[in-house]
Structures are given as structure tokens and as C-alpha cells.
Amino acid sequence: MSEVAVNNKGSKFLKTLGIVAVIAALIAVARIVFRVFNEKKAEPDDGHHGI
């Protein structure tokens, strides 16, 4: 009976660890996407500068 309890406890731990890993991966991807969208253009805008 105690082996079943240990297996369930380990399984629950692995499920929790997997969920945390998935959430961490989603946050990392979201940070990369926001960083790309928030980058400023390297080229200046087309406009009249002192003309």
C-alpha cells in the first residue's frame, strides 16, 4: 500500500513540475515576442529634417 502512495506522490510531483516548466516556457516566449515588437527601428523615419 505504501508503494502506491509513493508512486502517486511522485506522479503528482512530476505533473506539477511539468506544468511549471510549460508556464516558464510560455513566459520566456512571450518575453522574446514583446522584445521583438518593442525594438526601435535602426533606420530613421522618412521626414523633412531642416529642409
Residue frames as qw, qx, qy, qz and C-alpha x, y, z in Angstrom:
[[0.000, 0.886, 0.464, 0.000, 0.00, 0.00, 0.00],
 [0.298, -0.796, 0.082, 0.520, 2.82, 2.44, 0.81],
 [0.429, -0.078, 0.581, 0.688, 4.38, 1.86, -2.64],
 [0.179, 0.677, 0.620, 0.354, 1.17, 3.05, -4.28],
 [0.198, -0.931, -0.216, 0.217, 1.19, 6.19, -2.14],
 [0.422, -0.542, 0.348, 0.638, 4.82, 6.90, -3.08],
 [0.370, 0.230, 0.667, 0.605, 4.07, 6.38, -6.78],
 [0.052, 0.841, 0.512, 0.169, 1.07, 8.73, -6.63],
 [0.317, -0.858, -0.014, 0.403, 3.14, 11.31, -4.77],
 [0.441, -0.298, 0.505, 0.680, 5.93, 11.10, -7.37],
 [0.280, 0.487, 0.678, 0.474, 3.45, 11.27, -10.21],
 [0.079, -0.926, -0.365, 0.060, 1.83, 14.34, -8.69],
 [0.396, -0.697, 0.208, 0.561, 5.26, 15.95, -8.27],
 [0.407, -0.013, 0.621, 0.670, 6.16, 15.25, -11.91],
 [0.159, 0.726, 0.607, 0.282, 2.84, 16.67, -13.12],
 [0.208, -0.931, -0.150, 0.258, 3.39, 19.83, -11.08],
 [0.442, -0.494, 0.403, 0.631, 6.95, 20.12, -12.34],
 [0.375, 0.295, 0.677, 0.560, 5.76, 19.70, -15.92],
 [0.044, 0.878, 0.466, 0.101, 3.10, 22.39, -15.54],
 [0.317, -0.844, 0.072, 0.427, 5.63, 24.79, -14.04],
 [0.470, -0.213, 0.554, 0.653, 8.04, 24.07, -16.92],
 [0.282, 0.568, 0.642, 0.430, 5.34, 24.74, -19.52],
 [0.102, -0.950, -0.280, 0.090, 4.38, 28.03, -17.85],
 [0.425, -0.664, 0.273, 0.551, 8.04, 29.07, -17.68],
 [0.443, 0.094, 0.632, 0.628, 8.48, 28.29, -21.39],
 [0.148, 0.784, 0.546, 0.255, 5.38, 30.34, -22.28],
 [0.245, -0.922, -0.067, 0.292, 6.66, 33.30, -20.26],
 [0.483, -0.407, 0.448, 0.633, 10.07, 33.07, -21.96],
 [0.355, 0.380, 0.653, 0.551, 8.50, 33.03, -25.43],
 [0.005, -0.905, -0.421, -0.061, 6.22, 35.93, -24.55],
 [0.357, -0.793, 0.115, 0.481, 9.18, 38.00, -23.33],
 [0.446, -0.117, 0.573, 0.678, 11.04, 37.35, -26.60],
 [0.222, 0.628, 0.635, 0.392, 7.99, 38.30, -28.67],
 [0.144, -0.947, -0.252, 0.135, 7.46, 41.53, -26.70],
 [0.448, -0.587, 0.292, 0.608, 11.15, 42.39, -27.02],
 [0.395, 0.176, 0.631, 0.644, 10.97, 41.99, -30.81],
 [0.075, 0.785, 0.550, 0.274, 7.84, 44.14, -31.05],
 [0.290, -0.922, -0.130, 0.222, 9.29, 46.85, -28.82],
 [0.626, -0.153, 0.266, 0.717, 12.56, 47.20, -30.75],
 [0.189, 0.829, 0.024, -0.526, 13.08, 50.60, -32.29],
 [0.781, 0.593, 0.126, 0.152, 13.84, 50.86, -35.97],
 [0.650, -0.324, 0.191, 0.660, 17.52, 51.27, -36.79],
 [0.313, 0.348, 0.411, 0.782, 16.74, 53.37, -39.85],
 [0.072, 0.290, 0.281, -0.912, 15.49, 56.93, -39.37],
 [0.408, 0.634, 0.626, -0.200, 11.96, 57.75, -40.44],
 [0.344, 0.370, 0.431, 0.747, 11.47, 59.40, -43.80],
 [0.115, -0.883, -0.407, 0.203, 10.79, 63.00, -42.98],
 [0.341, 0.799, -0.024, 0.495, 11.92, 66.53, -43.54],
 [0.681, -0.518, -0.191, 0.481, 14.84, 67.29, -41.30],
 [0.283, -0.641, 0.068, 0.710, 15.61, 71.00, -41.52],
 [0.299, 0.191, 0.600, 0.717, 14.61, 71.38, -45.13]]
